[in-house]
């Protein structure tokens, strides 16, 4: 009986670990991107760009969405850089 319960628990844990690797569909909410540049640092913007690039190369993000989101964050980085150079 103990082996049976252990096998069920191990199987369930393996299922929870392996399942995200087979989920190809990612729902990116473009409307959730906020242009609140005062709260974002350049480091955070570059980290997000790096994450987006990684998601695209892993096949979790379609090319058209990747390009849209990447352009938005690049614009945000340019705006932030412009504000930092003008203000400082």
N, C-alpha and C positions, 0 to 999 in steps of 0.2 A: 504493500500500500504506500509506503514511504517513497519508493522509487517512482511510482506513478505520479504522485503529487509533485515530486521534484522535477520530473520530466515535463509536467504541465507548466510549472513555474519557469523553468529554463526556456521552454518553447515560447512562452509569452514574452519573456524578456528579449529573446532573439528577434521575435516579430517586431517589437517596439524599436529595436535598434536598426533593423534592416529596412523597415517600411519607408522611411524618408528617402532612401536612395532610389526607390522605384517610383516616387511621386514626381513626375516631370512637370506637372501643371502648377505654375506659380501665378497667383493673382496679384499683379502690381497695380496699386492704386495711384495713378498719376496725379489725381487731384489731391492726394495727401501731402505732396511735396510743398513745403511752405517756403516762401521767399523772405523769411525772417532772418536777414543777414546779421542782425545785431547779436543774435544768440549763437550763431554758428561760427566756429573758428575755421581758419584755412586748413588746419590739421583734420578737422572733422569732415570738411568737404572733400579733401583728398582721400581720406579713408573711405568715404562713401563711394567715390569714383572707383577706388580699388575694388571694393566689394561688388559693385555693379559689373566691372570688367570680369571678375572671377565668376560671377553667376552666369554671365554670357558664355564664357569659355567652358563652363561645366554643362552647358546646354539647358539651363533652367530659365533662361530669359531669351525670348525671341529677338531677332536682330532689329526689327523696327522699334520695339519697346526700348531695347538697349540704346539705340541711337538717340531716341527722344529724351530719355532720362539722362544720358551722358551729356547731351547738349545743354540741358537745363542746369546740371550741376557745373558744367564748364562756365556757363554764363554767370552763375552764382559766384564762382571762384574769381572770375574776372571783375565782377562788380565789387566784391569784397577787397580784392587787391587794389582796385582803383580808389576805394574809400580809405583804405589804410595809407596809401601813398599821399592822398590829398589831405587827409586829416592829420598825418604825423609829420 
